[in-house]
Amino acid sequence: MGNLLSGKGNCWEGTSGNKKVTFTDESTSKHIKLLFGCNNAEEHLEYVQEMCDLIADKHGAEGLSGLGLEFRYITDKEEDGNSQTKSDSMPFSSPSAELSLRQKLQEEAKKNQNGEYSIPIQDGGEPDHAPDHVSISDDSNSDDKTDLKKSARFQHAISELSSADSDDSAGDDNNDNDDDVSISDEEKDISYGVREMSIEPSEFFVPLGEPISRMGSDRSLQTATTMFSLSTHESRGSAASKSPDGIATKPSGHLLFHKSSNTQITEKNHQLFIAHGKMYDEVARLCTECAQHVMMKEGNLEWQSLGDGINAMVTRNRSFRRPLLLIVTGKGKVGAGIFSRRHLMTNGIETSTALPFVQRAIHRKMDVAVLDPNGGGGQNAMQCVQTSLERLFLDHGETDEEVYILAHSMAGSQIVRFLHDKTFDKDTVPKTTKGKGVPTIAPSNAQDSHIQTGMNFLQQIKAVAFTDSNHNINWTKHNRPLKDLVEGPSSLYIKSHKVHEDAKILGEKHHDCDFWKHRFGNIKTIWGGTHEHALTNYTGMEHIWEHFDEIMEQSGEDQTSG
């Protein structure tokens, strides 16, 4: 455990990791949130260290099980409204159905002609219902270290939770670091009530500004809640404050649960089960490994070593003839295919990772490559991306493979910088002739093999989707082929709004302004419908695939006519 120092009354001083902190005996203290089943700070610290030691050499689902956690695949049966849960040890079994959320909403709208609404999503609110007690699973097989059901600490926690008050404050991670919640200096004071201990996942409104029909006037008006804890409601007029009645659904997908209490881990209750600091990092590592396992199974991917300790998840038996989806995540502590560690633990695999993109790519018979920019440490991210792209693409020379890129956050800068370095030389500037969407390169002046190899790869790139990217179009002002790519019709930019701004509707065109045009050029830019930086990929997924599909169809027509 951390070194426990002398204390007075109900206060202690101790260490959590390498940080000296002050603890109090109150579970709602801003200094510490006591873990589930712990009575005081000393028990809390002992338990954290015990659990970290227990899982230090374990991986994936095995490690989570040691902590009493597991991912469960939650489905929602529309026929009878009953939520179905499936709990497996790895590997998971999850469907890869292509029917998109947008299609489901459109079908639902056709069933009832009572009216259509654009759903406002708001922060706060509470589930429509919750059980009066906490149900305990009868089939828990945890060992003595993690079986809190039998312990006095567990019973104490149950009584504590039953009397706790609910608090609607929500976390925010609207920054360029994608996932980092590790210890913040000003953590929000969150007390946990019985509503967060519900066996059934809390209800949330569909996180897209899509039209949907009224599902029945007999159902009571429900408070607008969201699985993301986002402010994603409409910003026009009074519509932002209204909640259409009866329009709610259940969260589904791979969600993290505490087994013995049968509790879904959420933004509000996660500190009851996952202490910030070392334990948070360890649980994030295990959840990352679980999510990557699911992505590899769903997408038929494998880890490929690219040298210098750099790895990537790539389609087995990659053909080099089919289109390929290249996914690059942002900076921070996130692993390959992970957009946010926090959302992975509190909102599930589907919303926080590249899994839905992998599934849709497979449905379109595309190959997939998922880079791991932070595998060698954040300070080496650019070198990692450069080596990965060289090994995966440039080293194979000119191929028939068409590349579609999803670049999140810092990945946008890394890819644009890489392409500029590989396609531009101040002494040898290739001439271009404008093509349809993607620049075509006039071969006569591209003499240097280094530049020509880069140009070949640039020609392979058919479309790019930037999500909250921080690249700069001015880097390319003397590189016409690259400039045409990153601000032309082949590129799409999806932007989150700031927390203090009026919420923006998903898919609505971003306002034109001199600053934006100077920074990003004339790239098509739409709002992501969220202020959560790490969720722009998930909320904007339908628009990203519309963009890719349009370019793919166009490319197929060009090949046919050619």
Residue pairs with C-beta under 8 A, 6 or more apart in sequence:
1 42
1 45
1 46
1 48
1 49
1 50
2 14
2 15
2 16
2 17
2 45
2 48
2 49
3 14
3 15
4 12
4 14
4 41
4 42
4 45
5 12
5 13
5 14
6 13
7 13
10 24
10 25
10 26
10 40
11 22
11 23
11 24
11 25
12 22
12 23
12 24
12 41
12 42
13 20
13 21
13 22
13 23
14 20
14 21
14 23
14 41
14 45
15 21
16 45
16 48
16 183
16 275
16 276
16 277
16 278
17 277
17 278
19 183
19 277
21 31
21 32
22 31
23 29
23 31
23 32
23 41
23 44
23 45
24 31
24 32
24 41
25 40
25 41
27 33
27 34
27 160
27 164
27 191
27 192
28 189
28 190
28 191
30 187
30 189
32 41
32 44
33 187
33 190
33 271
33 272
33 275
33 276
34 40
34 41
34 43
34 44
35 44
35 47
35 48
35 271
35 272
35 273
35 275
36 148
36 154
36 157
36 258
36 261
36 272
36 273
37 47
37 148
37 151
37 153
37 154
37 156
37 157
38 44
38 47
38 153
38 157
39 153
39 156
43 153
44 275
48 275
48 277
48 278
48 279
50 145
51 66
51 67
51 145
51 146
51 279
51 282
52 278
52 279
52 282
54 66
54 67
54 145
55 63
55 66
55 67
55 282
55 286
56 282
58 66
58 286
59 286
59 289
60 90
60 286
60 289
60 290
60 293
61 70
61 71
61 89
61 90
61 286
61 290
61 293
63 282
63 285
63 286
63 289
64 70
64 71
64 256
64 283
64 286
64 287
64 290
65 89
65 142
65 259
66 145
66 146
67 146
67 273
67 283
67 286
68 140
68 142
68 146
68 147
68 148
68 258
68 259
68 260
68 273
69 256
69 257
69 258
69 259
69 265
69 273
69 283
70 87
70 89
70 256
70 257
70 259
71 92
71 254
71 255
71 256
71 257
71 287
71 290
71 349
72 85
72 86
72 87
72 88
72 254
72 255
72 257
73 85
73 86
73 87
73 88
73 92
73 93
73 94
73 253
73 254
73 255
74 83
74 84
74 85
74 86
74 201
74 250
74 251
74 252
74 253
74 254
74 255
75 83
75 84
75 85
75 86
75 252
76 83
76 84
76 249
76 250
76 252
77 83
77 84
83 200
83 201
83 250
86 93
87 257
90 290
90 293
91 293
91 294
91 297
92 254
92 293
92 294
92 297
94 253
94 254
94 294
94 298
96 298
96 359
96 362
96 363
98 359
98 360
98 363
100 542
100 545
101 206
101 208
101 210
101 542
102 208
102 210
102 542
105 206
105 208
105 210
105 211
105 212
106 210
106 211
108 212
108 213
108 215
109 116
109 211
109 212
109 213
110 213
111 213
112 213
112 214
112 215
113 213
114 213
114 214
114 217
115 213
115 214
116 211
116 212
116 213
117 211
117 212
117 213
117 214
117 244
117 247
118 209
118 210
118 211
118 234
118 239
118 505
119 205
119 206
119 208
119 209
119 210
119 212
119 244
119 247
120 205
120 224
120 233
120 234
120 239
120 240
120 241
120 242
120 243
121 205
121 207
121 224
121 226
121 228
121 230
121 231
121 232
121 233
121 503
122 224
122 225
122 226
122 231
122 232
122 233
122 240
122 241
122 243
123 168
123 170
123 226
123 229
123 230
123 231
124 168
124 170
124 223
124 225
125 168
125 223
125 224
125 225
125 226
126 166
126 168
126 195
126 223
126 225
127 195
127 198
127 202
127 203
127 225
128 203
128 220
128 222
128 223
128 248
130 194
130 195
130 198
131 194
131 197
131 198
131 199
132 194
133 162
133 194
134 158
134 161
134 162
134 194
134 197
134 261
134 262
134 263
135 199
135 261
135 262
136 149
136 260
136 261
136 262
137 149
137 259
137 260
137 261
137 262
140 147
140 149
140 259
140 260
142 148
142 259
142 260
146 260
147 260
148 154
148 157
148 260
148 261
149 260
149 261
154 260
157 272
161 192
161 193
161 194
161 197
162 194
164 191
164 192
164 193
164 194
165 191
165 193
166 191
166 192
166 193
166 194
166 195
166 196
167 189
167 190
167 191
167 192
167 193
167 268
169 188
169 189
169 190
170 229
170 267
170 268
171 181
171 188
171 229
171 267
171 342
172 229
172 499
172 531
172 532
173 179
173 180
173 181
173 340
173 342
173 343
173 532
173 533
173 534
174 496
174 498
174 499
174 531
174 532
174 533
175 533
176 330
176 331
176 409
176 410
176 468
176 470
176 533
177 330
177 331
177 332
178 329
178 330
178 331
178 332
178 334
178 339
178 340
178 341
178 408
178 409
178 533
178 534
179 284
179 332
179 333
179 334
179 338
179 339
179 340
179 341
179 342
179 343
179 534
180 332
180 333
180 341
181 276
181 280
181 341
181 342
182 276
182 277
182 280
182 281
182 333
183 276
183 277
184 276
187 276
190 268
190 271
192 268
192 269
192 272
195 202
196 202
196 263
196 266
196 268
196 269
197 261
197 263
197 269
198 263
198 264
199 262
199 263
200 250
201 250
201 251
201 255
201 264
202 225
202 227
202 251
202 264
202 266
203 222
203 225
203 248
203 249
203 250
204 225
204 226
204 227
204 228
204 248
204 249
204 250
204 251
205 224
205 225
205 226
205 243
205 247
205 248
205 249
206 212
206 247
206 249
207 226
207 227
207 228
207 230
207 232
207 529
207 530
207 538
207 539
208 506
208 529
208 539
208 542
209 232
209 234
209 505
209 506
209 507
209 508
209 529
210 506
212 244
212 247
214 244
214 245
214 246
214 247
215 246
215 247
216 246
217 245
217 246
218 246
219 245
219 246
220 245
220 246
221 243
221 245
222 243
222 245
222 246
222 247
222 248
223 243
224 233
224 243
226 232
227 251
227 347
227 348
227 351
228 343
228 347
228 351
228 530
228 532
228 535
229 267
229 268
230 530
230 531
230 532
230 535
231 499
231 503
231 531
232 503
232 506
232 529
232 530
232 531
232 539
233 240
233 503
234 240
234 503
234 505
235 502
235 503
235 504
235 505
236 505
240 503
251 347
251 348
252 350
253 348
253 349
253 350
253 351
254 290
254 291
254 294
254 348
254 349
254 350
254 355
255 264
255 265
255 347
255 348
256 264
256 265
256 287
256 344
256 345
256 346
256 348
257 263
257 264
257 265
258 265
258 273
263 269
263 273
265 273
265 274
265 345
265 346
266 346
267 342
267 346
267 347
270 345
270 346
274 280
274 283
274 345
281 333
283 345
284 333
284 341
284 344
284 345
287 341
287 344
287 345
288 334
288 335
288 338
288 341
288 344
290 349
291 337
291 338
291 344
291 349
291 352
291 353
291 355
292 313
292 335
292 336
292 337
292 338
294 349
294 355
295 301
295 313
295 337
295 353
295 354
295 355
295 358
295 370
296 302
296 303
296 313
298 355
298 358
298 359
298 362
299 313
299 315
299 358
299 359
299 361
299 362
299 368
300 315
300 316
300 362
301 313
301 314
301 315
301 316
301 358
301 368
301 370
302 313
302 314
302 315
302 316
303 311
303 312
303 313
304 311
304 312
304 313
304 314
305 311
306 312
306 387
306 388
306 391
306 392
307 387
307 391
308 376
308 387
309 375
309 376
310 372
310 375
310 376
310 384
310 387
310 388
310 391
311 336
311 372
311 375
312 336
312 369
312 370
312 371
312 372
312 388
312 392
313 336
313 337
313 368
313 369
313 370
313 372
314 367
314 368
314 369
314 370
314 392
315 324
315 367
315 368
315 369
318 324
318 367
318 369
319 367
319 401
320 396
320 399
320 400
320 401
321 399
321 400
321 401
322 365
322 366
322 367
322 401
323 364
323 365
323 366
323 367
323 401
323 402
323 403
323 404
323 462
323 552
324 366
324 367
324 368
324 369
324 401
324 402
324 403
324 404
325 357
325 358
325 361
325 366
325 367
325 368
325 369
325 404
325 405
325 406
325 548
326 369
326 371
326 403
326 404
326 405
326 406
327 337
327 354
327 357
327 358
327 368
327 369
327 370
327 371
327 405
327 406
328 370
328 371
328 373
328 385
328 405
328 406
328 407
328 408
328 411
328 414
328 415
329 335
329 336
329 337
329 338
329 339
329 354
329 371
329 373
329 374
329 408
329 409
329 411
330 339
330 373
330 408
330 409
330 410
330 411
330 534
331 373
331 374
331 378
331 381
331 409
331 410
332 374
332 378
333 341
333 374
333 378
334 340
334 341
334 374
335 372
335 374
335 375
336 370
336 371
336 372
336 375
337 353
337 354
337 355
337 358
337 370
338 344
338 352
338 353
338 354
339 352
339 353
339 354
339 408
339 534
339 535
339 537
339 538
340 352
340 534
340 535
341 352
342 352
342 534
343 351
343 352
343 532
343 534
343 535
344 352
344 353
349 355
350 356
350 538
351 535
351 538
352 534
352 535
352 538
354 370
354 406
354 537
356 538
356 541
357 406
357 537
357 541
357 544
358 368
358 370
360 545
361 367
361 368
362 368
364 549
364 552
366 404
367 401
369 392
371 384
371 385
371 388
371 389
371 411
372 384
372 388
373 381
373 384
373 385
373 388
373 410
373 411
373 414
374 381
374 384
375 384
376 383
376 384
381 410
381 414
382 414
382 417
385 411
385 414
385 415
385 418
386 414
386 418
389 415
389 418
389 457
393 403
393 457
393 460
394 422
394 453
394 454
394 457
397 453
397 456
398 456
399 460
401 460
402 460
402 462
402 552
402 555
403 457
403 460
403 461
403 462
404 461
404 462
404 463
404 464
404 465
404 548
404 551
404 552
405 415
405 461
405 463
405 464
405 465
406 465
406 467
406 537
406 544
407 414
407 415
407 464
407 465
407 466
407 467
407 469
408 467
408 468
408 469
408 536
408 537
409 467
409 468
409 469
409 470
409 533
410 469
410 470
411 469
412 466
412 469
412 470
412 471
413 469
413 470
413 471
413 472
415 464
415 471
416 471
416 472
416 475
416 476
416 482
416 486
417 471
417 475
419 454
419 457
419 458
419 461
419 482
419 485
420 475
420 476
420 479
420 482
421 454
422 450
422 451
422 453
422 454
422 457
422 458
423 430
423 451
423 454
423 455
423 458
423 479
423 481
423 482
424 451
424 478
424 479
424 482
425 448
425 450
425 451
426 478
428 445
428 446
428 447
428 448
428 451
429 445
429 478
430 441
430 442
430 445
430 446
430 451
430 455
430 481
431 442
431 444
431 445
432 439
432 440
432 441
432 442
432 480
432 481
432 484
433 439
433 440
433 442
434 440
434 484
436 554
436 558
437 462
437 488
437 489
437 490
437 551
437 554
438 459
438 461
438 462
438 484
438 485
438 488
438 490
439 458
439 459
439 480
439 481
439 484
439 485
439 488
440 459
441 455
441 458
441 459
441 481
443 452
446 452
446 455
455 481
458 481
458 482
458 485
461 485
461 490
462 490
462 551
462 552
462 555
463 490
463 491
463 492
463 547
463 548
463 551
463 552
464 485
464 486
464 490
464 491
464 492
465 491
465 492
465 494
465 540
465 544
465 547
465 548
466 491
466 492
466 493
466 494
466 523
467 493
467 494
467 528
467 536
467 537
467 540
467 544
468 494
468 495
468 496
468 528
468 533
468 536
469 493
471 486
471 520
472 519
472 520
473 483
473 486
473 487
473 518
473 519
473 520
473 521
473 523
474 518
474 519
476 482
476 483
476 486
477 483
483 521
485 491
486 521
486 523
487 520
487 521
487 522
487 523
488 522
488 523
489 524
490 551
491 523
491 524
492 523
492 524
492 525
492 526
492 543
492 544
492 547
493 510
493 520
493 523
493 524
493 525
493 526
494 525
494 526
494 527
494 528
494 536
494 537
494 540
494 543
494 544
495 510
495 525
495 526
495 527
495 528
495 536
496 527
496 528
496 530
496 531
496 532
496 533
496 535
496 536
497 503
497 504
497 527
497 528
497 530
497 531
498 531
499 531
501 531
503 529
503 531
504 527
504 528
504 529
505 527
505 529
506 526
506 527
506 528
506 529
506 530
506 539
506 540
506 543
507 526
507 527
507 529
507 543
508 526
508 527
509 525
509 526
509 527
510 516
510 525
510 526
510 527
516 525
526 540
526 543
528 535
528 536
528 539
528 540
529 539
529 540
530 536
530 539
537 544
